[in-house]
Amino acid sequence: MNFQELLVADYRAGRTYAVADGAVTPLGDAVLAEHAGVLTLPRRGEDGPARAFVDDRSGALVVCGPHGERRFPVAIPGEHLACDASGRYVVVTTGLGANAEAWSDVVTLVDLERGGSARFRSRVGEPGAMIVPDQAGGEPAVVLRHREPGALEALPLSRCLDVAPHVPRITGEAVREIADDGHGDVVDQRTGVAATATGEGLERFVVEGGVPRMLGTVAWPVPGRAYYLRLDPATGRAVGVVRGGPASPTRWTEWTNHLVDIDLSTGRTRRLELPRGLAFRFALGGTRAAVATIHPDGDELTVIERADPLMGAAHRIPLPAMSCPPSPGHLPWDPVGDAPAQRRAVAVDPTGTTVAVTRGGDGQLHLFHDGRLDTVTVPSPLDEGGHLHWHGGDVDTVGR
């Protein structure tokens, strides 16, 4: 297995690395916007695929591809990023950063072909971002998912690109029939069906003639809700971990977890029970999913075979304990003494054969392959678990 395309980002230390065959190669200094994640851009022309992320220190969209690294100015702190089906346009929304409340309403749209970017103001509140094809054959729309009050706002791509200077406020066509607590978005570029995760379920919609139109809500099949979604572009299915159990985050050790797999077009749903505890995001690759759960009784990596109609667990692997895990009875992200509470990042290679999971705070990366768990040491601690991205495979046009 060639691990050359595995990106490891220690966003707290401002470092990025590539891991290949057990060797760690420094890639440079960048504070990766962890919430926005990393985006694989579709292949354009003869060029190979590229990946993009937001550098939250320099205020740039960093695009790494066959021709090296390019940087485009964007508003920060980066909250979400997404591209269109062609990979030419990338939208970036802004979030909290080091602030207690959302304060920025600036959205940036980057044209990678022309090498320019445009900025406009929308609505404060860490909006989700998608670029959604139009069912009526019109131009794609930048769709912003708002919270409190919930809304889906569609702005034509050309209007965003042609916005006047000095960051004006612009508004688009909106629907407000979604819950206020949206968090997690997907869009299937083949069908144009998109969705956002709320407390009500998976709320699906399309854009027709520049206007969002709701398709109905798929209720979560188990108590709780998902906060983070990933798309399997090969099958048009949205995947999430539904968290249930006590509402209080101080009782995170009692949280229940289920991997839920939903067909965006039909709403058909599958689920698999996972260990209790903190499941902070998860990964897809090939036909597999991988989830790391954190619990005082022992952390565990679960590898799920999604090609199985029953979606069974292919492997359950105990993980070496982190030196400074979250404390029971406290918020799972609260510091433990003078140290940050640690967690884990997960990635699956595009073939689904190798799973990478970090040991946050201990500067280690575990690689599970052929029933064996190998460990690679990274030069920085990977506080809060860092971020992983395995390049290649089918393209999901929302950053993860």
Secondary structure, DSSP 8 states (H G I E B T S, - for coil): ---TTEEEEETTTTEEEEEETTEEEEEEE--B-TTT-EEEE---TTS--EEEEEETTTTEEEEEETTEEEEEE--SSEEEEEE-TTS-EEEEEE--TTSSS----EEEEEETTTTEEEEEE--SS--EEEEE-BTTS---EEEEEETTTTEEEEEEHHHHHT--SS--B---EEE--S-TT---EEE-TTT--EEEEETTEEEEEEEETTEEEEEEEE--SSSSEEEEEEEETTTTEEEEEEEES-S-GGGGGG-EEEEEEEETTT--EEEEEE-SSEE---EEETTEEEEEEE-TT--EEEEEETTSTT--EEEEEE----SS---TTS-TTS-BTTB------EEE-TTSSEEEEEETTTTEEEEEETTEEEEEE-SS--GGG-EEEE--SS--SB--
